[in-house]
Structure formats: C-alpha cells, structure tokens
Amino acid sequence: MKPAALVLAGAAVAAVVAAAAWWLQPAPMAERAQLAERPARQARLPFSADAPEAPGEPVAAPAQPAGAELPAAWRTSGNLRDRLEAWLLDAGPAADPAALKAQLAALVVQHFPPEEAAQALALVARYVDYRVALGELAAPADPGDPYALRLALDARQRLRQTHFGADEYQALFGADEAADRAMLARTEILRDPHLSEPQRAAALAAVEQQLPPHERALRSAAVQHEDVAAQTAAFDAQGVDPLTRQQQRATLYGQAASERLAALDTQEAHWQSRLASYAAAQARQAHAAELAQLRTQLFTPEESLRVEAALRVRQLGSQGAATR
C-alpha cells in the first residue's frame, strides 16, 4: 500500500502523529503543562502518495563514525534536534527517504556552515531513517499503563541507539529522555496502591531532584501556575479580603508576585462588575439601542468581542452553583 500524502508539520506546530508521540500521552495536568513548554518535534515525514513503495524495514545508516567529534555548538546549544526538524520542514514533501535526503543535501548550506556540512548531512540521513523506523513502532495498548509505557520507552531508546552515537544521542535526545523517564516514574508512583501519601510525596520529590535544572524550573513554573489558580479560586469562593490574599501570596510566592496577583484580582473584579451590569440590562429586556449604548460605555472594542462568551461562562457557572 502506498503511503498517504502527508505534509511535514513545522517544529513549532503542536500536531504530532500518534505513532511518534504516544509515549507522552496521557500525562497529568502538571505534566502536560511542562511538556507544552517543549517544542513538538516529531511530525510525520512527508512522503508523497505517488511514491514507490517504501521498504517495510528501513536499514539504519552507520552510527557516528569512531573518533568523530560533534561540533561544540551541537553539543551545547540544546537545539540540534530543532535545527534538523527546521531543515526537514524547508525540504518539503518528497517521494521517499532517498528523495528527501537529496532535497536536504541541496539545502545544507542554509542550515549549517560549510565546515559542518558533511557531518550534518550524515547526521540528517540517519535522522530520516530513524524517523521512518520510529513510525513502525507499535503504540502500547494502554498508554496509561506504566509497564506498557516502560516497554515503549525502552524500544524507542534502542532505536535511537541503533541510529546514533553516544554524543549524537545526548545532543539530540538527552534532555527529553530524562524528562520522559521522569514522567514514567511519576506515573508509576501515582498508580502504586501500596504507597502511603507521605511515601508517595517523598518518591515524587526524589524524581523531581533527578531532573536537569532547566526541566525542574519548567515543571516548577507549571505547577506554580496551577497552585496560584487553585488558590485564587479558593479565595473567591471563600470571599477572602484583599489584604489577607496579599499576605498569604507574599508568604508563598514573594512580595512582587503578590502585588502582580493583586492587580490581576482588581482587573478581574472590575471586568466581572461590568459583565454583571450588562447581564442585568439583558435580564430586564432592555431595548437593543439601550444595550448597544451600554455595551459601548462598559467595554472597549476589543473587550466587546469577548462579552458574549464571558456571559455564557458566567451563566454556566451560576447553573453549576445552583445544582450543587
């Protein structure tokens, strides 16, 4: 069967083919927030429907030649994989892997300096073969099963090690590999029925400490955003006064953050007050001309675009509170 016509999505596009991204799904909310900070990279390779049959078992190109060293910038920049994906994006659709590699060769000088061109071409050729082979891996029957996820991650790791040398592997996948293993460890901990809550918390904290510093920072920021939102919702539900809010936030997040959050509270309260005024006019069935005038008085042109959606959210919230 000939492969369907597909177009390569960009490295920054968040659409990822299931065969290339199943090991990241599903994740808890905090994990999804962390993963969202990383660019989605593994879009489907763009082979045309009019292409000849692609081989079922692609043969990997030789891994990194013995003694060959990666350019320093490749090892330290942290974006080597993104550069390869951008190169693939520029190459566009191709009939098969060989044609894609030829298109990539014609563009090499646009993505790597001349002194790195030969090494970059050898690397991207193996990257194409890796991506084709990656699409052949079977997804786990239950993506939420830690055992199945571990088998899947192990299979992906073996595939990567087949196509890339140690330095290449680390430059391309090192950070993501650590994050994915940590995600798996968290999934196993959260689903372990034998752990007490203190044991679970200690195990999760130990996993966090194993992450690279920049990954810990990303996760910390994501979790903090969730904590702030949950705390604000609790404050609103309890009618906590502004001074108490600021004191508690300053203790948790620092004085500067508490002042920014207080300003957001004020803006949100003002917005909700204006929505309430407009909703009251609608409820008493004011004339269309009066509503139009009130809308102009209460909202900027940009805000007017959000008014109807915001009113629906308010209505749904009121209905939910009435049923509780």
N, C-alpha and C positions, 0 to 999 in steps of 0.2 A: 504494500500500500504506500502510495506517495504521501509525504507529509503535507499537511495543510499549509496554505500560505500564511505566514506569520511575519509580523514586523517587530523588530527589536525595540523594546521599550528602553528609554533612557535610564542612566544610572540613578537619576534622582526621581524617577517615576515610581510610585508606590504600588504598581501592579506586578505581582510576581507569580509565575506559573507554579502550580501546586507541586509539581514534581521537583522543583528546585527550592521550595521553601517550606515543605511540610514539617521539617524538624523544628521550626519556630512556632508551631501552632499546636493547640491553643496555649496562651500564656495568661497568667493572672493580670489584672489591670495594671499594676505597677510594672510588671514585666513588659506589657505591650507599650506602655509609655516609654520605657527605656529603649526598646527596640525601635520605636518610631524615631528616636534621635539618630539612628544609624541609617545611611542611605540603603534603599532596597536595590540589590545589585544583580540578582540572578534571573533576568528576563530570558524568555525563550530565544534561542538562536534563530535567525531569520532565513530559513531555507525555503525556496520557492516551491509551489505546488507542481510546477513544470519540471522540477529537477529529476534526475535519475534517482533510483532507489539509493538511500544512504545505507551503508553497511550496518548490520544489526549489532556488531560488537566492535566499536572503534578501537584501533590499536593505538596505544599511547605513544607519543614521541618520547625519545630518551629523556630522562630527567636531567637536571642541572649537571653539566659536564664536570668531571672531577677536577678540582683545583680552580674552577671558575668562581670568581667572587662577584657578588652583586654590587653594582654601584652604590656608594654610600647613601645617596639620596633615596634609592629604592628601599634601603633597609630602615631608614629613619623617618621618612616622611609620613608613613602611616596611610598613604593614599594610593599605593601601587595598584591595588585591585580596581579602584575607581578610575584610574588612568586607562587601564585595559578596557574597562566597560565603556568609557567615553570613546575610545578608539573603535570598538565594535559598533557603537552607535553611528559613528561617522561612516563606517564602511557600508552600512545599509544592508538590504536584502541580498542573498546570494543563493545560487542553485544548490550548493553542497559545501561541506567543510573545505574542500580544496579551493573552490572558487572564493570562498570567504577569506581564506588565508592570502590569496593573491590580491584581493582588494585591500586587505590590511597592509600588505607589503607596499602597495602604492602610496599609502598614507603615513608610513612610519615616520618620515621626517617632520610631519606636522605634530607628532606627539612625543618624540624623543630626539635628543640631539644626535648628530651624526656618529659620535663616538660610542653611543649606546645602541645604535640602530640594529646591528646584527644580533646582539644579545636580546634586545626587545622582541625582534621577530621570532627568535627561537622560543622565547617565553610565551608569546601570544599564540603561537602554533599549538603549544601544549595546553594552553588555557582553553582554546577552542575544543580540542579533543576532550579535555576534562569536562567542559560544559555539555558536550554531546553525551558522554558517558554518564554524567550526573542525571540527565533526563531519563536514563534507562533504569535508574534505581527505583525499586518499588517503595511506595509510601507505606508506613505502618498502618495496620488495620485499625488501630485505635490510637490516634495522635495524642490522646491524653494519658496513655499507659506509659509510665516511666520506663518499664522494661523494654517495650517496643521502641521508645524514643532512644534508649541507650544503644540498642542494636542498630538503629538507623544512623545515629551519630558515628558509631564505630565503622559502619560501612562507608559513610562519606569520608571519614578520616583516612581509611585505607585507600580509597580512590584518589584522594589528594596526594598521599604519599607516593602513589604509583606514578603520578604525573610530574611531581615537583621535588626538587632537592630540599634539604632542610632549611637553608637560608630563604629560598623562594617561598616555601610553605609558611615560614614565620612572617615574612613580609606581606604575603597575600592574605593569610587567614589567622594569624596568631591571635590578634585581639578578639576577633569574632568567635574563634574556637573557645577561648577562655570564657567568654560571656555565655555561649551556648551550653558549655558544660556546667556552668554555674546555674543556668536556668533549669537544666535537668536535675541537678542536685536539689534545688529548691522544690521542684515538683515532687521528687521522691520524699523529701522531708514533710511537705504539706500533706501528702497522701499516706504517710506512715501511721497506722492506727495505734501503734504501740508506744508512741512518744507522748509524754505529758506536755502540757503547754509550756512550762519552763524549759523542758528539754528541746522542744521544737524551736522556741525562740533562740536558745543558745546555738543550736545547729544552724539556723538561718543566719545568725550573726557571724558564725565561723565561715560560712560560704561567702558572705559579703567581703570578709577580710582577704579572701583568696583572689578577688578580682583585681585587675590592674587599677591604679589610682584614678585614671580618667573614667573608667567604667563605673567605679564606685561613686564618682562625682555625678555622673549621669543618672544613676539609679537614685542617689540621694535627692537630687533635684526633682525627679519624677515623683518619688514618694512624698517629698515635702509639699509639692503642689496638691497632691491628693489630701494630705493631712490638713492643709490650710482650707481647702474647700469643705472638707467634712467639719472642721471646727467652725467655719463661718455659718454653715447650715445649722449646726447645733446652737450657736449664739442666736441666730434668727428665730429658731423655734422656741428658745427659752426667753427671748426678749432681753438679752444681756445688754446692759448700758454701754455706751462708747468707752467710758473710762476703764471699765473692767476688761473690755475687749483688748484695749491697747496694752494694759498691764500684762495680761496673760500672753499676748502675742510677743511683747518685748522680751518676756522671760524665755519663750521658746525660740524665737527667730531673730531677736535683736531689735533695737530701737528704730533703726532706719526702716526695716521691713514692716514693723508695726505701724509706723506713720504712713507708709505707702498703702497698707491694707485699710487703714482708717479712711484715707482719701477715697479709696475704691468703695468702701461702705457708704460714704456720703454720696458719691455719684450714683450708686445703685439705689439708695433710698430716694433720691431726687427723681430718678427715672421711674421708679415704681409709683411715686406720688403722682407724676404726670399721667402715667398709664391709668391709674385709678380715676383721675378726674375725667379722662376721655371715656373710660368704660362707663362711668356714671351717666355721662351725657347720652351714650348709646342706650343705656338701660331705660332712661326716661323718654326714649324715642324722639330725641331732638331732630329738628329738620336737617336735611342734607347740607343746606347752606351754613347752618349754625355749626354742624360738625366739621365742615371744611375750614371754617374760620378758627374754631377751637384747635384743630389739628395744626394749623399754621402757627398759632400762638404758642402751643405747647412744645412742638417738636421742630428740629431743624429738618431740612430736606433729606439729609442722609438718615436721620432717625425715623422719618416718616415711612421709609422703606421697610423698617422693622416692626412697625407698630402692630399690624395685623397678626404677625407671627407671635409677637410678645403677648398680645391679648389672648391668643389661643393657649399659650403656655400657662398664663395666669388662670384661665378658665379650667384647664385640666388639673392644675394644682388645687384649685378650690374644690373641684369634684372629688379628687382623691382624698382631700382632708375630710370632706363630708361623709365619705364612706368608711372612714377609719373609726 
